[in-house]
């Protein structure tokens, strides 16, 4: 019974590899659809970046809190 397992597992792996290779070739030769629509949408989005943008918070420099003192390091002698 173990000889059947030894014989079938490599054969199944080879069949899967061949099948995936054929699938990759088929997908590589297939012409993608919707490319023109995608590029038009991308161009519209890039053109709209020059216009309105989302509001962003302005960060200013804050003074340090006097209640907390800076950490003192050990004096290595």
C-alpha positions in Angstrom: 0.0 0.0 0.0 2.9 2.4 0.7 4.3 1.8 -2.8 1.0 3.3 -4.1 1.6 6.5 -2.0 5.2 6.7 -3.2 4.1 6.4 -6.8 1.1 8.7 -6.8 2.3 11.7 -4.8 5.1 12.7 -7.2 2.9 12.0 -10.2 0.2 14.2 -8.8 2.7 16.9 -8.1 4.0 16.8 -11.7 0.4 17.0 -13.0 -0.3 20.0 -10.8 2.9 21.7 -12.0 2.0 21.1 -15.7 -1.5 22.4 -15.1 -0.3 25.5 -13.4 2.2 26.2 -16.2 -0.6 25.9 -18.8 -2.8 28.2 -16.7 0.0 30.8 -16.5 0.5 30.7 -20.2 -3.2 31.1 -20.8 -3.4 34.1 -18.5 -0.3 35.7 -20.0 -1.7 35.5 -23.5 -5.1 36.8 -22.6 -5.6 40.4 -23.3 -6.6 42.4 -20.2 -9.9 44.1 -20.4 -10.7 47.4 -18.8 -7.2 48.9 -19.2 -8.5 52.0 -21.0 -11.0 52.6 -18.2 -8.4 52.2 -15.5 -6.0 54.6 -17.2 -8.7 57.2 -17.6 -9.7 56.9 -14.0 -6.1 57.2 -12.9 -5.6 60.3 -15.0 -8.7 61.9 -13.6 -7.6 61.2 -10.0 -4.1 62.6 -10.7 -5.6 65.7 -12.2 -7.9 66.2 -9.2 -4.9 66.2 -6.9 -4.1 69.8 -8.0 -7.6 70.9 -6.7 -9.1 70.4 -3.3 -7.3 68.3 -0.8 -8.4 66.9 2.6 -7.9 69.2 5.5 -4.8 68.5 7.6 -4.0 69.4 11.1 -1.3 72.0 11.6 1.2 70.9 14.2 3.1 73.6 16.1 6.0 73.2 18.4 4.8 72.7 22.0 6.7 73.7 25.0 7.9 70.9 27.3 5.8 70.1 30.3 7.6 71.5 33.4 6.0 68.9 35.6 8.1 66.2 34.1 11.9 66.5 34.4 14.3 65.0 32.0 15.8 61.6 32.7 19.1 61.7 34.4 21.6 59.1 33.4 23.8 57.3 35.9 27.2 58.8 36.5 29.6 56.1 35.4 32.8 56.5 37.3 
